[in-house]
Amino acid sequence: MTKKELLQKANELPLAPGVYLMMDKMGKVIYVGKAKKLRNRVSQYFQENSSHNEKTRRMVSCVDHFDTIFVSSEFEALILENSLIKQHQPHYNILLKDDKGYPFVRFAGGAYPRFTMVSKPAEDGARYFGPFGGRSETRAAIDAVCEAFKLPTCTHSFPRDIGKERPCLNHHMNRCDGWCRGEPGEEEYQNRMEQACQLLSGRYRQLTRTLREEMEQEAQTLHFERAALLRDRMRAIEVLGKRQKVIAGICADTDVWGLHRGASRCGYAVLHVEDGSVTGRETDLFTAPQDETESAMLSAVLSQYYLNKAVLPHEILLPYETEEIDELAAVLAARAGRKVTIHVPQRGEKAELLSMAQRNAREDVERVTTAQERESRTLARLAEMLSLPSVPTRMESYDISNTGASDIVASMVVYAGAKPQKSAYRRFKMKTVTEHPDDYASMDEVLTRRLQRYLDGDEKFTPLPDVMLIDGGATHAQVAERVTHAMGLPLPIFGMVKDDRHRTRALITAQGREIDLHADPAVFALIGQIQEETHRFAITFHHESHSRSAVKSPLDDVPGIGKARKAVLLKSFRSMKAICEADAEALARVLPRDAADAVYQHFHKEDEKT
């Protein structure tokens, strides 16, 4: 559809809340958004005088058609937008990592149920808690909760195994109440499991308050042993509530957000606070256009972060105002079954916590992006030194290795940016250069075969590199340039010139123009690393090939003679000379007739011709 047709379609939309999906010519969803009034919002994209930022202009230029989904409220639009972003992963939306890498705790119910760790929730009627930060944290959370309530962590299945064996070491260490004895009974087990679920759900204060009331009631009725048990359990839960390292984010009642935009990446930090104390931290990185406002970034990140979580805080502190604070608070309150407060503090202790969160986000982004920025600068400088039209994203380097005229091999090493892409490495064994070593002819063969595989559509040799680096001087570069031009695939080609210490000191064109690398230490180090990696890969392949040749036997070329029959022949005749001189009858005494004839004919071909 043309832009005019898209605008006409947008103007026909109603003034109702909903979600819109922008799609390209292939039908792929490239952007998902929501609006209070769909007509006004969607039509803005296709108006001639709209002042869009760069990201929006690029997105609109790719739109071929769009679709809309109407909902009854902004509340539903927010939830649906988040769900569609997770489903389609649109290119022009700010995207966080999904929860597939974060495990959950599953509680299935039934008689003597257990907690188990799963990768993601399922529609199976079970209760799920999480997601947690990682598998070790999840396992630790299960162990800590079971220890606090003295629940079993062994492999026994109840009630099947009750009374079959003596209690295990956990019971003697006071970590388990020995449910395998049959006491306490199933009712008490179910009661403790329900309390454990409350703790995993974040209802830490409610649980301790309930246990305190039970303890006081037992003490009043002079059941002091029972009261002491409840007291110990309550203390264990209080300690557990503070062990944020073990159960990240479960017991936090306040989340404090920090957001920072770096040169190439953006990141957030969430501090989990319980009773005024910071008990945990979560950070993550994402990409966003440079002209995207901090408020828009935070709005996109918040909904993706919270709408998939099973446990929600009571309060969320933000560094900026966003357009959807009220809608998000209503959605989270509906999910949590209680009020969730979201606001932007301006002064006091909460504002100081915000500053701490902002500093955490900034430090995490700078720590990660410093290396990326350094790499980007090195590649940009290399492109400038070599007069390349753009920063190279794929570089290929070639080297020849041989021992005299035997086992001539070549290596192709691939760098994606400034990092080796080992899955794309390739090795070649010469097919035409076999009489005597010829590095120029070998390079001609290697590049011809490599480019022909590309022309034949071989995915293992796709795409072409942005630059080729040849181990050698100007003559090697001339050979490579001649091959690429002959095949109609001209590429930037440079030879790697070495110094007395066999280190690459410069790059050289086929015309003999040298480019000194010492002017930029980072570029010098990168090219040196590529040259060493190419040489290492070639030498390794050559050694492997030469080792195979060294142990090759004349019997390897005889049809029907495998490892077992070769061993029988050598054991019977003691040497290869004796095998070669043996007649057919002698060979037939240790081998089947057809195999003996094959061996005899292989070593007596010239005799038969004579």
ABEGO torsion letter per residue (X at the ends): XBAAAAAAAAAABBBBBEBBBBBBAAGBBABBBBBABAAAAAAAAABAABBBBAAAAAAAAABABBBBBBBABAAAAAAAAAAAAAAAGBAABBBBBBAAABBBBBBAEEBGBBBBBBABBBBAGBBBBOBBABAAAAAAAAAAAAAAAGBBABABBOAAABGABBBBAAAAAGABAGAAAGOBBAAAAAAAAAAAAAAAAGBAAAAAAAAAAAAAAAAAAGBAAAAAAAAAAAAAAAAAAABAAABBGAABABBBBBBBBBAABBBBBBBBBBGGBBABBBBBBBBBBAABBAAAAAAAAAAAAAAABABBBABBBBABBBAAAAAAAAAAAAAAGBBBBBBBBABEAAAAAAAAAAAAAAAAAAAAAAAAAAAAAAAAAAAAAAGBABBBABBBBBBBBBBEABGBBBBBBBBBEABBBAAABBBBBBAABAABBBAAAAAAAAAAAAAAAAAAGBAAAOBBBABBBBBEBAAAAAAAAAAAAAAGBBBBBBBBBBBAAGBBABBBBAAGBBBBAAABAAAAAAAAAAAAAAAAAAAAAAAAAAAAAAABBAAAABBGBBAAAAAAAAAAAGBAAAAAABBAAAAAAABBAAAAAAAAAAAAAAAAAX
